[in-house]
Amino acid sequence: MSDAREFDVIIYGSTGYTGRLVAEYMSQQYGVGGDAPKWAMAGRSIEKLEEVRDLIGAPKETPLVVADSDDAESIDMMASRTKVLLTTVGPYQLYGSDVVAACVTNGTHYVDLCGEPGWMREMIDAHQDAAEKSGAQICLSCGFDSIPFDLGVLMLQKDMKKRFGKPASRVKGRVRAMEGTFSGGTAASLKETMKALAKNPSMVKVLASSFGLTPGFEGPDQPNMMIPKYDKTIDSWVAPFVMAPINTKNVHRTNFLSDFPYGEDFRYDEMVVTSPGDMGKQAAEMLAKANPLGGEGGPKPGEGPTREERENGFYDVLFLGETADGDTASLCVKGDKDPGYGSTSKMIAEAALCLAQDGNKKGGGIWTPGALMGKKLVKRLEASAGLSFTVES
């Protein structure tokens, strides 16, 4: 890719709820002009872009780019102007395929918030070879799914190898606390996935397997995450976690893309912590039966919490590792805003800037945050995005 690109990052979807938060973060954290990253807001309407620019308090000189997912030429032109295209326009299975294709063709790096494993596998199968040739680094799932989990496992494994000389063959991800809502886009993506599944039943295997994103590799049987159980390691009941089906796939893909630093026998699961005793069991059973995405009355794309709700949100995820010899360690990942919006908008912005500015020796392809950016992204997230990665034991 030429360094002569007009922009470092274009934020496509800036007029949507989450895209607006990303643009607001970029404006407040880095500004416009001078030594700031060269970034632009993109969307379908120049009038709406101007309205959102003024609403978030971005400078008048903030560049605005008109592009529409229904206009392939405009998407291609947008991709050709930037080092990294950041897109919040989902569901991606409806609006993302042409954007990925344009980035692959133009050798443009790409980040999104995708939690749609069926579509992700389609992108891997369709574009991996072409992206390797063009040098485009296509990095999927750069929000709450799956950065805290992907990088949490990565950093725990680095600590395990440093202390014990070997990785953990078994890691548990345990969501100890979380305050905030899932985005309307997450709910819409799930509904579109169900529609796509009806049209293409062969996708069931991808969705059901923890190795759905590791074509050609099938690891060992994985722990059952779908039923409540008592976890002796933390002396508490645990329940199914709604993001586990996508996060576990990305964690295994990171291991796969990195030539198996966690081992080919690696086992991983994610669950939500309730409490010990009968009360904890009852809570876990209730969570297992609940619909965390709110059903038909849940959030809609473009909707989201108030600023106060975003500011008061947080999450705390514990990762517990054990080697085949019984050595154990734990690491905690915390975020200082609600996971679905406040923290996610900062994470994807820093992921885009990491690709645009920090450089890496990896080639083109369809990547995960952990396999592509790793510790460089961790450093950015801790410095600017309100995340912490802390060894606990």
N, C-alpha and C positions, 0 to 999 in steps of 0.2 A: 504493500500500500504506500502511496506517495504521501510524504509529509506536507504536501502542498494543499491538502484538503482544506476547504473553506472553514469547516467546523471540527472541533474535537468531538462534540456530542450534539445530536439533535434529539429532542424529546418529542416523540410522536405520540399524540394523544393528550397534549397539554391542556385541551379544553375539557377533558373528562375529569372526574373527581380525583382519581389517584394521580393522573398526569399533572394536574394542577399542583398537587402537593409536591411532586418531584421538581417542577419548575420553581415553586416557591422556595424549596430548600436550596436549589442551585443559586437562586438570586440572593438569598440571605446569607448563605455560607460562603459564596465565592464572588458574587457581584458580576458585573459586565464590563468589559474593556480592560485596558491596562494589562496586568499580568494574569488576569483571570482566565480560566479555561474559555475557549471559544465555543459557546453553546447557543442553541436556538430552540424556540418553541415551534412545534408543528401541529397542524390540525386541518380540518376540512374548510374552515371559514376564516378569512382574514379578519372579519368584523368580530367574531367570537374570540379569536386569538388576542386581538387588541383589548377586548373587554376583560379577559382573564389576566392578561399582562398587567393591566391597571389595578385589577382587584387584588392581586397578590403583591402589589407594590414594586414590581420589577421596573427597571429603568426604561424610559421610552425608546432608547436605542437598542433594546433587546431584539435580536433578529427574529423574524417570524417567517415561517415556511408553510405554504399551502400544499397539502397532499391528502389524497383520499384513497382508501383501500379499494374502492371501486374503479379507480383510474390507475392502471398499471404503469402508465408512462410517468405519472406524477410520483409514484412510489420509487420507480427506478431513478428518477432525477434526484429525489431526496437522498437516496442511498449513496449516490455518486458524490455528494457534496460533503460527506462527513466521515470521520474516522470510525465513529461508533454511532449506531442507530439504537436508541433506547425506545422501546415501545411498550405502552400500557394499554394498547387497543386490543381488547379481547371480547369474547372468547377467541383464543388464537386459532382454533380450528375453523372459525368463521372468517376471521379478518387477518390472520397472520401468515398464511402460506405464501402469498405473493411478496410479503415483506421479507421473509427469510430468503426466498429465491432471488430477490433483487440484491440483497446484501451478499449472497454467495457469488452472484454474477459480477458484482462490482468490487469484490475483495474487501467488503466493509464489515467491520466487527459489529456484533449485535448482542443486546441483552433484553430479556423480557421477564415477566412475572408468571410464566406459565406453570400451571399445575394440572395439565391435561396429558397424561402419559400416553394415551393412544395417539394423539396428534404428534407428540414428541417423537415417538417411535417412527411415525411416518416421515418426519423431517430427517431423522437419522438415516433411514433407509434411502430416502430420495436425494440427500445432499451431502452426506459425509465425504464421498470421493471428490465431488466438485469443490467443496469447501477446502479440502486439503490442497487442491490444485490452485485455487484462487488466493489462498491465504486468509480467507474470512474465518474469524473465530466467532462461532455462533454459540453463545452461552445462555442456556435456558434456566429458568427457575431461580431468578436473582432477587427474590423477596423473602417473606417469612417462610414460604416454601420455595427454596429449601436451604437458604444460606446459614441460619443458625445451627441447623442439624448437620448439614454437610461439613461445615467448617468446625463444628463442635467435635464431631468424630475425628476429623483430620488432626486437630490440635491434641486431642486425648491420645491418639495413636502416636503422635510425635513424642509426647511425654512418656508413654509406655516404652517406646524403643530406646529413649534416652536413659531411662531408669533401669529397665530390665533386659535390654538388648533384643527385644522381640515385641511384635505388636500384640494387641489383644485379639484373641480369636473369637471373643464374644463381647459385644457392647450392647448395653441397654440405654435407650434414650427415655428419660422420665420427665414429663412436664410437671414441675412441682407447683407452679403458680402461673396464672395468666389472667390479665384483665384487658378486655377489648373485644372487638367483634371481627368476624370474618367479612371480607368484602363482598359486595354484591356481585362482583366479577367472579368470585370463587363459586358462588351459588349458580350463576349462569353457566359457568364452565362445566359444572357437574351435570346440569340438565342437558347441555349439548353433547356431552360425552355419552349419556344414556341414549340420546337420539342416534348418534353415530354408531353405537354398539348394535342397535336394532338393525341398521343397514349393513353392518359388517361384523357378523358374529365371530369371525376369526380373531377379532381384537380382544376377545375375552381372555385369551391366554396371556396377552401383554398386560392387561389390567390386573389379572389375578396373581401374577408372578412377581416376586421381589426382583427378579432378573429380567423384567420386561424391557429394560433399556440397555441390556448387555448382549447384543446379538452375537450368537455363536458360543456364549458361555452360560452355563446353568450351574450355580453353586449348590451347596448343601441345603437340605430342608431348613426353613426358617421358623423362628418361634411364632406361635399363634398369637396374633394381636387383636383378635375379634371378640374374645370373651373375657370378662373380668376375672382377675386372679389375685392371689395374695403373693406379694413379692417379698421374700424373706430378706433379700439384700438390703432393702430400705425399711423393712418392718411396716409395710402398708399395703392396702389394696390398691390395685391399678385397674384402669378402664381403657377401652379403645380410644384412640386419638384420631380425629378426623383427617389430619394431614399425613398420617403415617403411610398410607398407600403410595403417595408421591415421594415423600422424603426418603423412604427406604430404597426406592428404586434409584434415586439420585445418589445416595450414599454408595450403593453397590456399583453404580456406573463410574463414580470417582475412583473406586478401587480398581475397576476394570480398565479404565483409561490410563491409570498410573502404573500399570504392570503389577498389580496386586500387592501393594505394600502392606495391606491388612491380611494377606494370605488368601488362597483360593478356598479355604474352609471357613471363611468369615461368616459370622451369624450376627444379625442386628435386628432390633425391634424398637418400637416407640409406643409408650402408653402414658396415660394421664394419672397422676397420683391423687388419691382421695385421702384416706386416713386409715389407721388401724381399727380393729374391732368391728362389731356389727354395724355401726354407723358408716364406717368406711366401705363395708361390703354393700350396704344398701345404696350408698351414693354411687359406687361403681356400677351396680346393676342398672340404676336409673340413667346414668350416662350412656351405658351401652344401648339403651332403648331409645334415647333421645335423638332428635334430628338437629344437630348443631347449626345447620345452615338455614334453619327457620322455615322449611317447607314453602308453601305457596305465599305465605305472609312474610317471608324473609326479605332481606335487603335486595334491592334491584341495582343493576349496573348504573353507576353514576351517583348512587346514594352513599352516604357514609355518616360517621359520627361527628359530633360537634368538635370544635377545637379543644374545648375543655375535656371532653371524653378522650380525645387522642392524647392529650398531654398527661392525663391521669392513668393511661394504660401502661402495661409493662408485661414482661414474661421472664420466667426463670426455668431453665431446662438443665437437668443433671444428666451427665453421661458417665456410665459406670462400665469400666473395662476389666476383663480378666483374661490372662494368658492361659495357654494349655497347661502350664505348670502351677497355676493357682495364684500368680501374682496379680494384685488388684490396684486400681487407681481410679480417681474420679475427677471430672472437670465440669464446671458450671458455665453456661452461657446465659447472660442476662441482657435484656433490652429495655431502654428507658421510655418507650412510647408504646401505644397499642400496636399489636403485631400486624394487623391487616392493613393499616394505613400509615400511621405516623412513622413506625420503624421501617416498614417496607419501602416507603418513598425514599428514605435516606439510604437504605441498603442498595437499591438498584442504582441510585445516582452515583454512589461511591464505586460500585462495580463498573459502571460505564467509564468513570474517570480513571479507574485502575487500568482498564484496557487502553484508554486513549493516551495516558501519560506515563504509566509506570513501566510499560514494556514487559515482555516475557519471551522466552526462547521456544515456546510452544508454536506449532504450526497451525494451519487452518483445520477446521473440523467442527463437529457438533460437541460442545463441551459442557461440563458442570463447573460451577464456581470453584469447588475444591480442587479439581484436577487442573484447571486453567490458571487460576490466580492464587490460590492457597494462602500462604502467610502474608503475601503482599496485600491481599484484600483484608485479612484480619487486622493488619496494622492500620489501614485506613478506617475500618469500622470502629476500632477502639479510639482512634484519634478524633474522629469527626461525627460518627453516627450513633453514639450512645450505647454501643455494645461493649461487653466485657467478656473475656475468656479467662477463667480463673481455675487453676488446679486446686481442688479441695482436699484430696488425700492421695 
